[in-house]
Amino acid sequence: MKTINDYVNHLTGLLRGRTVPENGVVSRVTCDSRQVRTGSLFCAIKGSLSDGHDFIKAAVSKGAAAVVHSQDLDEYATGISYLKVREPYLAYAMACELFFDCPAERLRLHGITGTNGKTTIAFLLEHVLTASGLKTGLISTVECRDGGKVIPSAHTTPEASELQELFRRIADNNCSDAVMEVSSHGLYQFRPGSAKFHTAVFTNLTGDHLDYHGDMERYFAAKKNLFSHYLAADGNAVINIDDECGKILAAGFRDKNVTAYGRGRDADCRIVNLKTGTSGTDFTIEFRGRRFRISSPLIGEYNAYNNCAAFAAAALSGVDGDSAADILSREIKVPGRLERFRDLRGVTYFVDYAHTDDALRNVLKNLRIIAPARIITVFGCGGNRDRSKRPRMAAAAAEYSDLLIITSDNPRREDPMAIISEIQAGIPAGTEFYIEPDREEAIRSASEAAGEGDIVLVAGKGHEMYQDINGRLFDFDDRKIIMSICAS
């Protein structure tokens, strides 16, 4: 157990003022006043929905021994330690890491950020490292693996306290490495604390989460944090320079160990001889004067990029290139990422997490290459999230689909028909579509409309096993519905 003075020392670089009348033991670190108990260190953070400073009195009344805050207070209770800080999110994350004995220091961390591709790259890299004999933890949108068991995920990057506890479990289970998706929210809120990453991967940047960040510049700035703040001095930056933001990022970090990947001649890790089909993707990687062939079971050009990023990260972590290419050519299933099903009539179904216009366009573009007949796309947009992408999603879906079925996708506290109306505004004239707000009925309608050789893409939810409606989570899994259709 750490004392208040231990936290003072750990947060020294962030302190702007302090009063420490007593040096008691800290029993818990939390930013939720409802979780405070005797001896807690309470971090007051001003967030987008509430201000933790409004709950300091409640925290003190429940037994908080120390308060971390960033604003001047009207009242300071006797006998309580007050630590005024800059960057309250970072201070909270660093307090959490100290509570769990700074577990990230015992791990070689590999972080993946960007709009699309994070989950697939995380699964691929963990797959290669594990198969190469390196016991590796995984922190992803789909699930977390602590080296002992699999834990369902609630967020792409867990809240700071949960993340540090995961690091601790991964380290305690004798893992040498940990691969994690690092979201823009997680980077903006400095959730990894003072951890340093051995590898930082950037995939791409397209419109998403603008409800939180406000605009693309601030969204990009949050992503860049992985490289400017979290990459170790001797760490490796793996950046997709076929993406415009990736090109800017790589140019801005010339002082780092940058490995650029892509299809262009400027790429250090280059994709050539790309062929994609219904059974997977075949391509060659040129890296450091050698050529490595990969026959991936994953479909599409964008999965060649995902494999290339995983290959580069693994090679820079000491995995032999031939071994990495062999492992990436083996069967791997990434939940909710182009999961394939087929019914008795010869209709092929794909379930994919694509929930941005760029991701949806990429999936459909690659399915169009292999589609023998029509493509029917079922999709919606989440409620209480970035509204700007709704018409863009419609335009992307219409570009490569023969029929659209617009439905619900976690409407949360919004009216599903209001969301659908905003999606509909982006559908080009002449596009064949119809609306079915009941997602299960939408999937079944797509099946009824499909014939032999057709592809049905059900997009947006992927691995999720729930629908979020008016604050309640209802059991719902696109894959289970499709499996019942295929079995009938």
C-alpha positions in Angstrom: 0.0 0.0 0.0 1.3 3.5 -0.9 1.1 6.6 1.3 -0.1 10.0 0.3 3.5 11.2 0.1 4.2 8.4 -2.4 1.5 9.9 -4.7 2.9 13.4 -4.1 6.3 12.2 -5.3 4.9 10.3 -8.3 2.9 13.3 -9.4 5.6 15.9 -8.8 5.9 16.9 -12.4 2.2 17.7 -12.6 1.8 19.5 -9.3 0.8 23.2 -9.2 0.1 23.4 -5.5 -0.4 21.1 -2.5 -1.3 20.8 1.1 -0.4 17.5 2.8 -1.3 17.6 6.5 -1.1 13.9 7.1 0.8 11.0 5.4 -1.9 8.3 5.5 -2.1 5.1 3.5 -4.2 5.3 0.3 -6.8 2.5 0.1 -8.2 3.2 -3.3 -7.8 5.6 -6.3 -11.0 6.7 -8.0 -12.5 9.5 -10.1 -16.0 8.4 -9.1 -17.2 9.9 -5.8 -19.7 7.0 -5.5 -16.7 4.6 -5.2 -14.9 6.5 -2.4 -14.3 4.8 0.9 -12.2 5.6 3.9 -8.6 6.4 2.8 -9.4 6.9 -0.9 -7.5 9.3 -3.2 -10.3 11.1 -5.2 -9.4 12.6 -8.5 -11.8 15.4 -9.6 -11.9 15.6 -13.4 -13.9 18.0 -15.5 -15.3 15.8 -18.2 -17.7 16.3 -21.1 -20.8 15.4 -19.1 -20.0 16.3 -15.5 -17.3 18.0 -13.4 -15.7 16.0 -10.6 -15.0 19.2 -8.7 -18.8 19.3 -7.9 -18.4 16.1 -6.0 -15.3 16.8 -3.9 -17.4 17.5 -0.8 -19.3 14.2 -1.2 -16.0 12.4 -1.6 -14.6 14.0 1.6 -17.7 13.2 3.5 -17.3 9.5 2.5 -13.8 9.3 3.8 -11.5 10.5 1.1 -8.0 11.2 2.5 -6.7 13.0 -0.5 -8.1 15.0 -3.4 -6.5 15.7 -6.7 -8.0 18.7 -8.4 -7.1 21.2 -11.2 -9.3 24.2 -10.2 -9.1 26.4 -7.2 -11.6 25.4 -4.5 -13.9 27.5 -2.4 -13.3 25.3 0.6 -10.5 23.1 1.9 -11.5 20.6 4.6 -9.2 20.2 7.6 -7.0 17.1 7.7 -7.4 16.4 3.9 -4.5 16.4 1.5 -5.2 18.5 -1.6 -3.0 18.2 -4.7 -3.6 20.8 -7.4 -2.4 19.5 -10.8 -2.2 20.4 -14.5 -3.5 17.6 -16.9 -6.0 16.0 -14.4 -6.6 13.0 -16.7 -2.8 12.3 -16.7 -2.6 12.8 -13.0 -5.5 10.3 -12.4 -3.9 7.7 -14.7 -0.5 8.1 -13.0 -2.1 7.8 -9.6 -3.8 4.6 -10.8 -0.5 3.1 -12.1 1.2 3.8 -8.8 -1.7 2.1 -7.0 -1.0 -1.0 -9.1 2.8 -0.7 -8.7 3.5 0.6 -12.2 3.0 -2.7 -14.0 3.6 -1.4 -17.5 7.3 -1.1 -16.6 7.4 -4.9 -16.6 6.0 -5.2 -20.1 7.0 -4.5 -23.7 4.0 -2.5 -25.0 2.8 -2.4 -28.6 0.0 0.1 -29.3 -2.1 0.5 -32.4 -4.1 3.7 -33.1 -6.0 5.0 -36.1 -9.7 5.0 -37.2 -9.9 1.6 -38.9 -7.9 -1.6 -38.6 -6.9 -1.4 -34.9 -8.6 -4.6 -33.8 -7.4 -6.8 -36.7 -3.8 -5.6 -36.4 -3.9 -6.2 -32.6 -5.1 -9.7 -33.1 -2.6 -10.4 -35.8 0.4 -9.0 -33.8 -0.6 -10.9 -30.7 -1.0 -14.0 -32.9 2.6 -13.6 -34.3 4.2 -12.8 -30.9 2.5 -15.7 -29.1 3.3 -18.2 -31.9 6.9 -17.0 -31.7 7.1 -18.0 -28.1 6.5 -14.6 -26.5 3.7 -14.8 -23.9 1.6 -11.8 -24.8 -1.4 -10.1 -23.4 -4.1 -8.4 -25.5 -6.3 -5.4 -24.9 -8.8 -4.9 -27.7 -12.3 -3.7 -28.6 -13.4 -7.3 -28.7 -11.7 -8.9 -25.7 -8.8 -8.7 -23.4 -6.4 -11.6 -22.6 -4.4 -11.4 -19.5 -2.2 -14.4 -20.1 -4.5 -16.6 -18.1 -8.1 -15.9 -19.2 -10.2 -14.0 -21.7 -12.2 -11.0 -20.5 -15.0 -9.3 -22.5 -14.2 -5.7 -23.4 -16.5 -2.7 -22.7 -14.3 -0.1 -24.4 -11.5 0.0 -27.0 -9.1 1.4 -24.4 -10.2 0.7 -20.8 -10.6 3.5 -18.3 -7.3 4.3 -16.5 -7.9 2.2 -13.4 -9.1 -0.8 -15.3 -6.2 -0.5 -17.8 -3.6 -0.4 -15.0 -5.2 -3.4 -13.3 -5.1 -5.2 -16.7 -1.4 -4.3 -17.1 -0.9 -5.7 -13.6 -2.7 -9.0 -14.3 -0.8 -9.4 -17.6 2.5 -8.8 -15.9 1.7 -11.0 -13.0 0.9 -13.8 -15.4 4.5 -13.6 -16.7 3.7 -12.1 -20.0 6.7 -10.3 -21.6 4.6 -8.3 -24.1 1.2 -6.7 -24.3 -0.6 -5.6 -27.5 -3.3 -3.0 -27.2 -5.6 -0.8 -29.2 -5.2 2.8 -28.2 -8.3 4.9 -29.0 -8.4 8.6 -29.4 -10.4 8.9 -26.2 -7.8 6.9 -24.4 -5.0 9.1 -25.7 -6.8 12.3 -25.1 -7.4 11.2 -21.5 -3.8 9.9 -21.1 -5.2 6.5 -19.8 -1.8 4.7 -20.2 -0.4 7.0 -17.5 3.4 7.3 -17.8 3.8 4.0 -19.7 6.2 4.0 -22.7 5.5 1.9 -25.8 8.1 -0.2 -27.7 5.9 -0.1 -30.8 3.4 2.5 -32.0 1.3 1.7 -35.1 -0.8 4.3 -37.0 -3.3 2.8 -39.5 -5.3 5.7 -41.0 -7.5 8.6 -40.1 -11.1 9.2 -41.4 -14.1 10.9 -39.9 -15.2 9.4 -36.5 -15.7 10.5 -32.9 -16.1 14.2 -34.0 -18.9 14.5 -31.4 -16.2 14.2 -28.8 -13.2 15.8 -30.4 -15.0 18.5 -32.3 -13.0 18.4 -35.6 -10.5 16.4 -37.5 -7.5 18.4 -36.3 -8.2 17.7 -32.7 -9.0 14.1 -33.5 -5.7 13.7 -35.3 -3.9 15.5 -32.4 -5.2 12.9 -30.0 -3.9 10.1 -32.2 -0.5 11.7 -32.4 -0.2 11.5 -28.6 0.8 7.9 -29.0 3.9 9.0 -30.9 4.7 12.3 -29.2 4.0 11.4 -25.6 4.0 7.6 -25.3 6.6 6.2 -27.7 9.8 5.2 -25.9 13.0 7.0 -27.0 14.2 3.9 -28.6 10.7 2.7 -29.7 9.5 2.0 -33.2 6.9 4.0 -35.1 5.1 1.9 -37.7 3.1 4.3 -40.0 0.8 3.8 -43.0 2.1 6.5 -45.4 -0.5 5.7 -48.1 -2.9 7.5 -45.7 -2.5 11.3 -46.0 -2.5 11.8 -42.2 0.0 9.0 -41.9 2.3 10.7 -44.4 2.1 13.9 -42.3 2.7 12.0 -39.1 5.8 10.2 -40.5 7.2 13.5 -41.7 6.7 15.1 -38.3 8.5 12.3 -36.4 11.8 12.0 -38.3 13.6 12.0 -35.0 11.9 8.7 -34.1 12.6 5.2 -35.5 9.9 5.4 -38.2 9.1 2.4 -40.4 6.7 3.5 -43.2 4.4 0.8 -44.6 2.2 0.8 -47.7 2.2 0.1 -51.4 4.2 3.1 -52.6 7.9 3.1 -53.4 8.6 5.3 -50.4 7.5 2.5 -48.0 10.1 0.8 -45.9 7.8 -2.2 -45.5 6.1 -2.5 -48.9 3.2 -4.5 -50.2 3.7 -5.8 -53.8 2.0 -8.4 -56.0 -1.3 -8.2 -54.3 -4.1 -10.6 -55.2 -7.3 -10.9 -53.4 -10.2 -13.5 -53.7 -12.9 -15.3 -51.8 -10.4 -17.5 -50.0 -8.1 -14.7 -48.8 -5.4 -12.3 -49.8 -2.0 -13.2 -51.3 0.9 -10.7 -51.5 4.6 -10.1 -50.9 6.2 -7.8 -48.4 9.5 -6.2 -49.3 11.4 -5.3 -46.1 15.1 -4.5 -45.6 16.2 -6.0 -48.9 14.2 -9.2 -48.5 10.9 -10.5 -49.8 8.3 -12.4 -47.7 5.2 -13.9 -49.2 2.0 -14.0 -47.1 -1.1 -15.9 -48.1 -3.6 -14.5 -45.5 -7.0 -16.0 -44.9 -8.3 -12.5 -44.5 -10.1 -10.9 -47.4 -9.3 -7.6 -49.1 -6.6 -5.0 -49.8 -7.1 -3.3 -46.4 -6.3 -6.6 -44.7 -3.0 -6.7 -46.7 -2.3 -3.4 -45.0 -3.3 -4.8 -41.6 -1.0 -7.8 -42.1 1.8 -5.6 -43.3 1.6 -3.4 -40.1 1.6 -6.5 -37.9 4.5 -8.0 -39.9 6.6 -4.8 -39.4 5.8 -4.5 -35.7 6.7 -8.1 -35.2 10.0 -7.9 -37.2 11.0 -4.8 -35.3 10.3 -6.7 -32.1 12.8 -9.4 -33.0 10.6 -12.0 -34.8 12.3 -13.5 -37.8 10.7 -12.3 -41.0 10.2 -15.8 -42.5 8.6 -16.9 -39.3 6.3 -13.9 -39.1 5.1 -14.4 -42.7 4.4 -18.1 -42.1 2.4 -17.3 -38.9 0.4 -14.6 -40.7 -0.5 -17.1 -43.4 -2.1 -19.4 -40.9 -5.8 -19.4 -40.1 -6.9 -16.7 -37.7 -10.4 -15.5 -36.8 -10.9 -11.9 -35.8 -14.4 -11.7 -34.2 -16.8 -9.5 -36.1 -14.3 -8.6 -38.8 -15.7 -10.0 -42.1 -16.9 -13.2 -40.4 -18.4 -15.4 -43.1 -21.5 -17.6 -43.2 -23.2 -19.4 -46.0 -26.8 -20.7 -46.3 -28.2 -23.7 -48.1 -29.3 -21.6 -51.1 -25.7 -20.4 -51.9 -26.1 -16.9 -50.2 -22.9 -15.7 -48.5 -23.2 -13.5 -45.4 -20.5 -11.3 -43.9 -20.7 -9.6 -40.5 -18.3 -6.7 -40.0 -17.8 -4.0 -37.5 -17.4 -1.3 -40.1 -19.1 1.8 -38.6 -17.4 4.6 -40.4 -17.9 5.6 -44.1 -14.2 4.8 -44.9 -14.4 1.3 -43.3 -17.7 0.5 -44.9 -16.4 1.7 -48.3 -13.3 -0.5 -48.0 -15.3 -3.6 -47.0 -17.7 -3.2 -49.8 -15.1 -2.3 -52.4 -13.3 -5.5 -51.6 -16.5 -7.6 -51.6 -17.4 -6.1 -55.0 -14.2 -7.6 -56.4 -15.2 -11.1 -55.4 -19.0 -10.8 -55.6 -20.4 -13.1 -58.3 -23.8 -11.5 -58.2 -25.5 -8.8 -56.0 -24.4 -7.2 -52.7 -27.2 -6.4 -50.2 -26.0 -4.2 -47.3 -27.7 -3.9 -44.0 -26.5 -1.0 -41.8 -27.4 1.8 -39.4 -25.6 4.4 -37.3 -25.2 4.6 -33.5 -27.2 7.1 -31.5 -25.7 9.9 -29.4 -22.5 9.6 -31.5 -20.9 11.5 -34.4 -23.9 12.6 -36.5 -21.8 14.0 -39.3 -20.9 10.5 -40.6 -24.5 9.3 -41.1 -25.0 10.7 -44.6 -21.5 9.7 -45.5 -22.2 6.1 -44.4 -25.1 6.1 -46.8 -23.1 7.4 -49.7 -20.4 4.8 -49.1 -22.8 2.0 -48.8 -24.7 3.0 -52.0 -21.5 3.2 -54.0 -20.9 -0.5 -54.0 -24.3 -2.1 -53.1 -27.2 -3.2 -55.2 -29.7 -2.9 -52.4 -29.5 -1.1 -49.0 -31.6 -1.9 -46.0 -31.3 0.9 -43.4 -31.9 -0.2 -39.8 -31.0 0.5 -36.2 -27.5 0.2 -34.6 -27.4 1.0 -30.9 -29.8 3.9 -31.0 -29.1 4.6 -27.4 -31.2 7.6 -26.3 -32.1 8.8 -29.8 -35.2 8.1 -31.8 -34.1 5.3 -34.3 -36.3 6.9 -37.1 -34.5 10.3 -36.6 -31.1 8.6 -37.0 -32.4 6.7 -40.1 -33.7 10.0 -41.6 -30.2 11.5 -41.3 -28.7 8.4 -42.9 -31.3 8.6 -45.7 -30.3 12.2 -46.5 -27.0 10.8 -47.9 -28.5 8.2 -50.2 -27.9 9.2 -53.9 -31.0 9.4 -56.2 -31.8 6.2 -58.0 -30.4 3.9 -55.2 -32.6 1.0 -54.3 -33.2 0.9 -50.6 -35.8 0.5 -47.9 -36.1 1.1 -44.2 -36.6 -1.5 -41.5 -35.8 -0.1 -38.0 -36.0 -3.6 -36.4 -32.5 -4.9 -36.9 -33.4 -8.6 -36.8 -36.2 -8.1 -39.3 -33.8 -6.1 -41.5 -31.4 -9.0 -41.6 -34.1 -11.5 -42.3 -35.5 -9.2 -45.1 -32.0 -9.1 -46.6 -31.9 -12.9 -46.6 -35.3 -13.1 -48.2 -34.2 -10.7 -51.0 -31.0 -12.6 -51.7 -30.5 -15.4 -54.1 -27.8 -17.8 -55.1 -24.4 -16.1 -55.5 -25.5 -12.9 -53.7 -23.6 -11.4 -50.7 -25.3 -10.0 -47.7 -23.2 -7.6 -45.6 -24.4 -6.8 -42.1 -22.3 -3.9 -41.0 -21.8 -1.8 -37.9 -21.9 -4.1 -34.9 -19.5 -6.9 -35.7 -18.6 -8.7 -32.5 -21.1 -6.9 -30.3 -23.7 -9.0 -28.5 -26.2 -6.4 -27.5 -28.3 -3.5 -28.7 -28.2 -0.3 -26.6 -31.7 1.2 -26.5 -32.7 3.9 -24.0 -29.9 3.1 -21.6 -30.6 -0.6 -21.5 -28.6 -3.4 -23.1 -30.6 -6.0 -24.9 -29.1 -9.4 -26.0 -28.5 -9.1 -29.7 -25.9 -10.7 -32.0 -26.0 -10.3 -35.8 -24.0 -13.6 -36.1 -26.6 -15.6 -34.1 -29.4 -14.4 -36.3 -27.5 -15.2 -39.5 -26.6 -18.7 -38.1 -30.3 -19.4 -37.5 -31.1 -18.3 -41.0 -28.4 -20.5 -42.4 -29.6 -23.5 -40.4 -33.2 -23.2 -41.6 
